[in-house]
C-alpha cells in the first residue's frame, strides 16, 4: 500500500508530514479569518499544503490567493472584509462606509476604498472596487481600526465620511449625503464638532455649517429643502 506521508528528507532537511502541514494551513486560516497566499509564505507553509487543504475541502478559495475556512457562513460585511484583506493599506470610504454603519440598506454594487495618492493601485478583478485617491490629512484623519471576523479593517468614521460626501457631492449627489446625516442623527453618532473638524480638512466647512444649522433647527433634508442647500452661494 502506498503511503500518503510526505516524510523524508529534502535538501538535507526533514520533510514535515503532509497532514501536520495542512493542519497548520487550517489553523492559520482560522486565526486570520481570511488568509492570503502571502500569509502562508510568511508562516513558512509551502503552497502545496495550501492546495492540499483546499482539495480536501478544509478551506475555501474566495478568490485568487485568498482563502477562508470551509463552511464559514457569509454575513452582511463578508465582501468588505475580503476586499480589506486584499487591500490592507486602504480605507473603507463613501458609500461603503455608509453601508457598514447601516446608513444604506443595500450593499453598493461597487465598493469604495480610499488609498494614498502616492501608493500603488491594486488590481482586483474578483469584485467591483473603486479606488479613490486621498492625500495628506484627508487620507490619514478619521480612520477607525476595527476587527471583523478576525480581519483588521480600516474605515472612516461617520463624521469623516459625511465630510467626504460633501467634498464629492457633485459626483455622488445630495441624497446620499442627506441619508448619511439623518442616519448619524438616528443612531446617535452625529457630532457637529467632529463634522466641522473633518469638513475643514476636506475644505467644505461652509457647506457643513449649513447642514449643522439645519440639524440644530430640527429640519430634515428632503425634497426642495435639500436641493436648496446647493443653490446657496458658499
N, C-alpha and C positions, 0 to 999 in steps of 0.2 A: 504494500500500500504506500502511495506517495505521500510524504509528509508535507503539510502545509506550512511548517515552520520555516522561517527565513533565517534561523540561527546559522552561524558560521563565522567566517572572517572576511572582511573586505578592506583592502588597503592596510592590513596589519591590525585593524580594529574589529572587535566582535560586532556582528550584526544583530541588533535587538530583535526579539521575537515580534512578528508582524502583528499579533493580537495585542500585545502590550502597546505597540506604537499607535495602532488605531484607537485604543482606549485613550491615549494621550490626545489624539485628534478630537475625540468626543468631549473630553473634559475641558480642553481649551475652548472649544466652541461653546460649551455650557457656561463657562466663566465669562466669556466675552459677549455672549448673547448673539452677536453676528461676527463671524470671523472672516478676515481677509486672507488671501493666499500669503501675503507678506507676514501676517501674524504667525503662521506656521513656520515660515522661514526663520523668523526671529527666534522662535522656540526650538529651532533645530530639528524640526519634524520634516522628513523628506516628503515631497509631494506625492510619491507613490502611495503613501499611507493615507493621505487625504483622499486620493482617488479610491483606495480600497474601502475606506469608511463610507464613502458616497455610494459605491457599488453595493455594499452590504446594507444600504438603507438606513444607516445610523445617523447620517447628516444629509441635509438637503442643499442642493445648489440653487441659490436665489438668482444669481446672475453670474457672469464670468468672473471667477476669482472671489466669490462671496458665498458664504455658507452659514447655515444655522442648523440647530438640532432637528432631526426628523420629527414630524408630528406637532411641532410647536404651533399653537393657534395664532392666527394673524389678528391684529386689532386695528383700531382706527388710525394709529400712527405708524403702522409697520413700514409703509413705504418711505415715510420721512426718516425713520430710523436707518433703513438700508441706505438711503441717499447720504445721510450724515456719515455712515461708516465708509462710504466711498470717497467722501469729501470732508475729511476731519478738520481741515483748515477753514471751511466755510461756515456761514451763519444763516440759519433759517430766517427768512425775512418776508415782508409784504404779505401777499395772500396766504402763503404757507404758515406764517406766524399767526395770522388771524384764525386759520383752521385749527391750529394746535390749541389756541386759547379758547376755542369754542365760539368765536365771533362769526364764523362761517359754518353753516351746517354741512355743506357738501365739500368734499375734498377737491381742491383745484385740479384741473386736468394737467396743468403744468406747474410744478413746484418751483419756488424762487429761492435761490441760495446766493447770499452775498459773499463775494471774495474780494480780497485786497486788490487794488488796482495794479500792483506790481507782481502778483502771484500768477502761477501758471493756471490756465483754464482747463479743467478736467474734461475728458471726453467720455460721455456716458450715453450709451446707445440703448440701454435697457428701459429707461424711464424718460419722460418728458421733463427736462430740467432747464430752467432759465437762470443763467448766472448774471448777477448784477454786480458791477464793479464799484466798490466804495473805496474811499481813501481817507487817510488820517483819522481824526476823531469820529468821522461819520461811520467808519468801519469798526473802530475799537470800542466806542462808547455804547453802553446799554446792553451789553452781551450778558445773557444769563446762561450759566452752565448747569445742565441737568443730566440725569441718568435715566434712560428709558430701556427697560428690558436688558439691563446690563451694558448698554451702549451709551457712551458720552455724547451728548449733543449740545450744540451752541445755538441759541436763539435770541433774537432781540426782545427786550421787554415790551409789554403792551404800549407804554408811552413812547418808547423809541420807534416802535412800529407805526404808531399814528403819525409821528413826525415824518417818518419816511414816506408814508402815504400822502401827506401834504406836499412833500417835495416832488413826488411823482404823480401829482393829481392830473396833469394833462394826459398822461399815458393811461392811468387806471380809472379815472372818473371819480366823481364826488360820492357816488352811492357807497362805494367801498369804504371810504373814509368815514361817512356817516354811520355805517354799520359798526365799524370798529369803535368809534367813540361811544355810541349807545351801548355796545356790548361791554365796554370797560366800565361804564356807569352801572349797568345792570349787575355786573359781577363784582362790584366794589373794588375794581382795580384802577379806577380813574384817579389821577393825581395831577392837578393843574401845574404844580410847581415842577414836577419831573417832566411834564409835557413841554413846558416853556424851556427848560434846560436843554432838552433834545432838539426843540424847534430852533433854538439859537444855533446849535451845531449844524443843523440842516438848512439854516438860513431861511426859515419860514416863520419867524417869530410873529410878525404882524398878522399873518393868517391864523396862526394858532390862538392868538389873543381873541380874534373874532369868535372862534369856536368856544373858547373858555367863557367868554361873556354870555354866549347863548346857553351854555350849560348852567351857568350861575343864575340865569333868569328862568330856568326851568323849561325852556323851549326845546322841542325836538327838531331834528334836522331832516325834514321831509319835504317833498314836493317843491313848490316855488320858493319856499323859505330857504331850503338848502341851496338851490341854484342861485339865489340872490347873493349868497356869500361870495361867489366867484365874480359877480359883477362889480363888487366894491373895489375901488382902486387902492392898492396896497402901497 
